[in-house]
């Protein structure tokens, strides 16, 4: 409501001002009343209406100052269109009569967040230039990056949280971001503490860039170009590849990924040089032997190799021989992990992120990584007496196996050695805290998945290897029940003619419960003797399947749905389950079962009474009593049969 000093409601006055012409009585009346409510929350709409229509071309200083003051005084909101406070300030600051001093003072009084909202791409260039100048005043020079700046960000960091910034504001903010690390050793800081501090700062630098890149996904190429030749460029590329790859344009993501793989050459050369030295050659001989390959490296990689391994006081060569494996291990566990496993790119809650790159494009990048990993695999050697024991030691192996177009015998042979080494390492694992236990869980899952892939002797297409089932002789009914129809069909195709595997697949329908694809009949048709198979499985159901009532019910549904299923097979069903099997209606018994019971008991009242008193049930051993055995005993008046044996 208006204050006591106004004679008319502010809403009415704002409507009048929106349609009034400059100099009209209505405009003058609205302006007079605006003075009275200029400092109140209700004054905002009236001041905005005055500046938007009657005073659009020429406005008194008091009106512009009142608009700025009122707009800045209102509570900030992430949804500025609800409050209109920023738009009111904009109307004043872009007005032709706005004094540069008023504009500078207004920007000086803005919060960092509002400063960003005033510098968006839809604002006039002169206002955005002033916003950039104010930003440079607040951040005279980029600070060194520290973890604390993630909690208490600079003005440049806050401004970059705003999307669609004007070019001038974006360039100014990026130029003022925390840049580089302070590597100066602090007083009383030992080498370990110094290393931890630098590592924490570098990690924070990556998280800072990740937030900027996700917010400004249309400027990825621009950021890469403007930071060329700097450490920040490597950080940006690493974050685009490893932290927010789903936001990256496909062509750029491919370029970044392949550029990253190109750097593997330095790691591979390090491994070869160290192996050369271990064979007894001198460091001078190594320099001469690898001179051409060293000269082909960029300056940084060449300097690192020469400093670490070709000096007289360089590192032990044992450390360098693991360089190639270490490179792909860190890549698969870090910056390549989401590209290799796109489904893992998802927020804490909700569905996975939608990728700009198509699945085929990501699969092709996975193939390039896998082919690089094969080169590293050729250099792999058992870790030590204790074996490998971290999930990171296996993740790159798994990524290689699921993305290679074809698994060669050489690859399978070496991977089997890795599996043996991992089993030695697993036997000695000790898990004391949550982090260790979680890594142990991932290690076990990866080892089991890798084992299943190489245990399947038939060729597997990459699309099915992620859900590889392993050796048909060792695969279980339960594991078959958990895979998709595509994986199950492909597995059965690769092992055509394996009747035992087909029988496991049939039993998996009982474990799955609601599998619609592939059809039970299509799997049954793969068996060399379908009728015998379904009868044997039903008769030996407790031994072959076991499980709970829902498993028995699912099996009974499939059997009773078979066209022209023999009576002896239906009579081999568990009695209680068969009697509970539904017919055409929800609460009716299956008509085939009813017909078999009536045929067995006929008009013998005593037989029906014995049947009603039978020991069948829904749980325990008696749940497995077969319908045919119970009907025979009821009809003949003989002793009730014993349940079939379990596994």
N, C-alpha and C positions, 0 to 999 in steps of 0.2 A: 504493500500500500504506500501511497505518497505520504510525505511528512506533513505536519500541521501547517507548514509554510506554503504548501501548494493548494490550489483551489480545485484542481481536476486530477483524476487518476493518471498515473504515469503511463499506463498502457494506452489510454485514449490519446494522450499528448504525443506518444511515439507514433501512433497511427496517423495523426494529423501531420506530424513533421515529415513522415515518409511520403506524403502526397503534396506537400506544400512547395511553393516556389520561393526562392530567395527574395527577401524584402516584403513578402506578404504578411498580412496581419497574423495569420496562423503561424508562420515561421517565427515571427517576433515573439508571439505569445509562448510558443514552445521553448524558445531560447531563454526567455525570462524565467520560466518555470525550471528549466534545466539547471540554472545557477543554484536554485534552492535545493536540488536533489543531486547535484554533481558528485558529492562525496559519498552518497549512499549506494547500496547495492542495487536499488531500483533505478538509479540514474543511468546505468549502462545502456539499456535499450534505447532510452530517449537520446542520449549523446550519440549513439551509433546512427539513429535515424536522422538526426540533424546533419551529421557529417556525410551521410550517404546520399542525401537529396538536396535540401535547400542550401547547405553550406559546403557542397562538394567542391566548388571551384574557388571559393574564397571564404575563409573562416577567421574569426577573431582569435587572438592568442589564448584568451582564457578558455575557449572551447577546446582547443587542441590540448592545452595543459590539463584540463579537467578530464578529457578522454584518456590521456596517458595515465594520470593518477588513478582514475577509477578502474581502468583495465588492469593495472599492475597490482592494485589492492585486492582484487578478487582472488579467490582461492584457485590455485592451479588444478587442472584436471587432465588426465590422459585423454579425455574426450572433450577437447576444447570447444567443439561445436555446440555442446550443451550449455556452457557458460557464456560463450561469446567473448570472453575477456581478451583473448589474443587478437581476435578480429577487430575489437575496438581499438586496441593499441596500434594495430596495423593501419586502420583508417586514419589515425592521427599522424603516424610517422610517414605515410606516403602522401600526405596532403601537400599540395603545392605551396601552401603558406607555412608549412612546418619549418621552424628555424633549425639549422644544423646543430645548434647548441642544445635545443630541446631533444632532438633525436639522439644525440650522443649521451645526454643525461638519462634519457629513458632506457637506452640499451645498457647503460652502466648499472641501472637499478634492477634490471631483469635477472631472474635466476638463470642458471645454466640451461635448464630444460626449456624455459620459455625463450631463451636466446636461440636455441635450435629451432623452435617452432616458428620464429620470425624469419629464419633463413632458409625456408623451403623453396623448391623450384618454382612455385607459383607466385612468389613475391617479386616486386620490382628490383631491377639490378642495383639501383643506388642504395636501397634499403639493405640488400644482401651484402653489398660492399661495406656498409657501415657495420653490419653484424660481424663480418670477417675482421674488420679493424678492432672491434671490441674484443673479439676472441683473442687476437694477437696481444691486446693490452693485458688480458687476464693471464695468458700463458706466454711470457716473453720469449722463452726458449724451451724446447722439449726436455723433460726430465729423464733421468735414467729409470728404467723399468724396475719396479719392486712389487712383491705380492700385495703390499698394502694398497697400491693404487687400484686394485680390483675392488676393494671395499670403500676407498675414498678416492674416486676417480677425479682426474683433472677436468677442467671445463671442456677441453677438446674431446675427451672420451664421452662426456655427457651429451654434447651437441651431436656426436655421431650416432647416438641412439635414436635420433630422429630420422625417419625415412624420407627419401626424395629431397635431399638437400640441394640447394642451388650450387652450381659448380664452384663459385667463388668461396662459398662457406665450406663446402666439402674439401676443397684443396687446402684452405687455411687450417681446418681441423686436422686433416691427415698430416700436414707438415708439422703440427705441434703435438702429435701423439708421443707418448713415452717411447724413446728410441734407444736401443742398445742397453747394455748392462754396465754397471759400475764394477769393474774388475779389480779395483784397488783393494789391497789387503788391509782390513781394519786392524787397529791396535789390539794386541792380545788375541788375534784370530788365527787359529792354527789352520793347516791346509785342509783338514777335513771339514771344519766349519765353513771355510771359504768356499769349498766346492759345493757344499749343501746350499749355501746362500745363492750362489750363481745358478745352480740348477733350479732352485725354486723361482728365482727371478725369470729365468728363461721359460719355464712352464707358464708362469703368469703372463708373460709376453705373448705366448701362443694363444692363451685363452682370451686375451684382450683382442687380438687380431681376429680370432674366430667369431667373436660377437660382431665386430665391424663387418666382416665378410658376409655373415648371414643376413645382416640388416641391409647391406648395399650389394645385393647379388648382381645388379646390373653394372657394377663398376669393377668387377674382378680383373678384367684385362687392363683397365686403367691403372689399378693399383700395382699390378705386376710390372707394367711398363715404367711407372714413375719410380719404382724402387730397384730397377735393374742394377746389378752389380753390388748390392748391399746385402748385409746379413738379413735385414727385414724381408728381402725378396725370398730368401729360402724359407723363412718362417711363414710367409703368406702362402707360398706354394705348398708347404707341408700341411697347413691348416685347410686349404682348399681340397687337398687330396685326402686328408685323414679325418678332419672334423666336420666339414659341411659339404661333402662331395655331391650330395643330392641337389644342392643349389647351383651347381656349376654347369654352364652351357656345355653340351657334349663335346664339341670340337676342342674347347679349352681344356676340359678334363682329360681328354685323351692326350693332348700335348703335354700337360703337366705330368701325367702318369708315365708316359714314355720317356720324358726327360729324366724323371726320377730313376727309372730302370737303367738308363744310360750310365748313371753314376755307379752302378754295380760293378762296372769295369775296373774301377780303382780298387774295390775290395777284392775282386778276383785276382788282380795283379799282385796285390799284397800277399795273398795266399800263395801264389806261385813263387814269388821272390823268397818268401820265408821257407818254402819247401826246398828251393834251390840252395839256400844257405844251410839247411839242415843236412843236405846231402854232402856237405863238406866244402863247398865253394866259398871263396872269400867275398867280402862285401865289394871289393873293387871289381872282381869278376862278375858279380851280380849287376853292378852299375853298367858294365859294358854289355852284358848279355841282354839286358832289358832296356837298353838305352832308347831304342826307337819307341817302345811302348810307354816309357816314362815321359818322353818328350811330347807324346800325343795327349797326355792328361792336361787338365787345366792347372794353373799355377798352384792353387790351394791343395789339390789332391797330390800333385807331385811333391810339393814341399812337405806334406804330412808323411808320405812314404819315406822320403829321404831322411827326414828328421827322426822318425820313429824306428826305422829298421836298417838304414844304410850308413849310419854313423857308428863309430867305434863304441860309443857308450849308448847305443840304441836299445830298444826293448828286446827281450828274449824272443827268439823266433817262434817258440811254441805259441805265444800269444797271437802272432800274426797269421799262423796257419788256419785259424778259425775265422778269419776275416770274412770270407765269402758266406759261410753258413751264418755267422752273426748278422751280416747285413740283411739277408732274406728273413731271418728270424725276427729281427726288430721290425722290419717292414710289415710282415704278415701280422704281427702282434700289435702294430701301431698304425702308421699312416695308411697302409693298404687294407686294413681289416674290414672297413665298411664297403669298399669297392668289391672286395672278394666275397663279402657276405651282406648284400644289400638289405636283407630283411632285418639285420641288426640295427639299421639306421632308423631309430624311432624314439619319440619322446618318452618320458617316464610313464606317461599314461596315453593311451590311444593307439591308433594304427600307425604302421611304419610311414616314414616320409615318402612323398611322391618324388621320384627322381626325374630330372630333366633328361638324363641319358636313358635310352631304351635298354631293355634287358639284354638284347643281342650285343649292344655296344659294351655293356659291362662284362658280358661273358667273353668278349674278345680281349678286353683288358686283362681279365683273369687268365686267359690263355698266354698272353705275353708274360705275365708274372710267373706262371707255372713253368714256362720254358726257361726263364731266368733261374728259377729255383732248381731245375734239373742240373744246370751248370754247377750250382753250389753243392748239390747232392753228390756230385762226382768227387768232391773234396772232403766229404763227411768222414769222420773217424770217431770211434767210440770215445765218449767224453773222458772217462777215467775209470778207476776200479769200481766206482759206485753207480755209473750209468747216468742217463739224463733223468731229470725228475721235475721239470717245470713245464707248465702248459705251453709256454712260449717255445720250448724245444720241439714241440710236436705240431703247433698250429701251422707253421709253414709247410710241413710235410702234408698235412691234411689239405691245405689250400692247393698245393701242387697236384695232389691226386685227383681232386674233384674238378680241376680246370684243364688238365692235360687232355688233348684230343685223343691220345692213345697211350696206354700204359705199356711201355716196352719191358721185355724181360730184364734188362739191366736195371731199370728203375725199380721193378718189383723186388729184385734180389737185394738191392741196397736198402730198400724200405724194410724188408724183413730183418735185416741187421739192426736197423733203428728200433724196430719193435722189440727185438731181443734186449737191446740196451735199455729201452724204456722199462721193460719188465724188471730188469735188475734194479733200476732206479726206483721203481714203484715199491719194491719190497722193502726198501730202506727209508721210505718217506715217513716223516713225523709231522703231524698237524696239530699245532698248539693253539692258534688263534683263528679268527674267522677268515682272515685273508689267506692264511695257509690252507685252511680247509676248503675254501672256495677254489683255490688254484688246484688242489688235489682232485676236487670234483671235475674240473675242466680237463685236467690231465687224463683222468680215467675215461671220460667221455671221448676225448680225442683219440686215445689209444685204442679204445674199442672200435671206433669208427674206422680208423686206419686199418686195423686188423681185418675187419669185415671186407674192406675194399680189396685188399690183396689176397684174401682167402677165397674169393670167387674166381675160379680159374678161367671163366669165359669172359670175352671182351665186354666191357661196359661202356655205354655212351656217357659223356660227362653229365648229362642231365639227370641220370639215375644214380651216379656214384655217391652223391651226398647222402642218399638213403640206402647205401649198399647193405646187403643182407648177409654177405659172407658165403661160406661153404654150405651147399645144400644139405650136407650130412649133419651139420651142426646147427642150422637155423631152427628156430623154435616156432611153434604154432602162434605163440603170443607175439613174437616179433613180426611175423607175417601179418598179423591182424592190425598192426599199427601203421602200415605203409599205405600209400595211395594206390589207386587202381592202376595208374600208369607204371609205377614201380613194380607192382606185383606182376602185371602182364609181361613187362620187360624181363623180369627175373625168370618167369616160367618159360618165356620164349628162349632165353639163353640156355636153359636146361631142359629142353624138350625131350620127352621120353623118360623122364625120371618120375615113375609112378609114386614113389615114396614122398617126393616133394609135392606132387599134386594132392596127395592125401593130407599133407600138412596144410596146404592152402585151403582145402575144403573145410578142415576143422577150424581154420582161422575165421570163418564166417560166424562160428559160434562164439568166439572170443570178441569179435568186433560188434556183433549184435545187430547193427543197422547198416551193414555194407550193402549198397545197391549196385556198385560197379567194382570189378566186373561181375556179371551174373553168375550165380552158383552153377547153373547149367553149363555155362561156357567153360568154367574151370573143370567141371566134371568131365566134359567132353575131351579134355586133354589126356585122360586116363586110358590105358590100353583095355581095361575091362571095367567100365563105369558101374555096371549093375553090381558086380562083385565088390567093388570098392566101397560103394555107399552102404551095402549090407554089412560088410566087415566092420567098417567104422562105426556104424550104429550099434552093432552087437558088442563091440569092444569100447564103447564110448567112455566108460569110467576109466579104463586103462589109458586110452588115447587122449582124452580131453580133461576129465576131472572138472574142477571149478564149481561155480555156484548155480542156483536154479536158473538164472537168466541165460547162462551158457547152454543148459539143456533145452530151454525153451526156444532159443534161437536155432539150435540144430533141428529141433522138431518142426519148426516153421519151414525150414528149407526142405526137409524130407517130405513133408506132407504136400508141399507145393510142386514136387516133381511130377511130371506127367506119367501116368501109368506106373506109379511106384509099386513094386511087388508087396503083397500083404506080409510076407515073412520079414521084410525090412521094417515095416511099420510096427509089427508085433515085437521087434527087437528094441523099440524105443523104451525108455524108462516109463513105467506105468503111470505114475502120477502126472508126469509131464505130458504124456500123450492124452490123458483124460482132460487136462486143462487146456489143451491146444484149441484155439478158437476156430469156429466155423465161419460161415458167411456173416454172422452177426456178432456183435461185441461179446454178448453173454451166452453164446452157444458153443457146444462142443463140435469138433470137426466131424463132419458126416462120415468120413471114411473110418474113423475110430469107432463111432457108434455102430456102424455096420459090422465091423469085426467083432465087437463085444457081443452083439446080438447073435451073430452066427455061432460064436463059441458057447454061449450059455443057453440059447434057445428058450424053451418054455420051462426049464428046470428051476422051480422056485428056490430050492435048497442051494443050487449053484449060484443063483443071484445073491442069496443071503451070505453064502461063503465069500463071494466076491466083495460084498459090502463090508465084511469083517476082515478083509485082507490087511496085511501089515504095511502096505505101501504108504509113503509119506512124501513130504516136500523137502525134507532135509535128512542128513545122516545117511548111513549105508543103505537103508531101505528106500531111499529116493532113487536108487539105481536099479531096483527090481524091475525086470523087463515085463512089458505088458503081456506078451505071449505066455511066459512062464506062469504068471499069476492067473491068467484065464484058464490054462490047462489044469492047474491045481484046484481052482474053484470048480471047474466042470467035473473033474474026476474025484474030488474029495481027498486028494493026496496032501502030503505035508507041504507047507509053503516052502518055496525055494530059498536058497541063501543068496544074498546080493553078490554080483560079480566082483571079482577081485579088483583092487585099485592098483595104481602104478607102484 
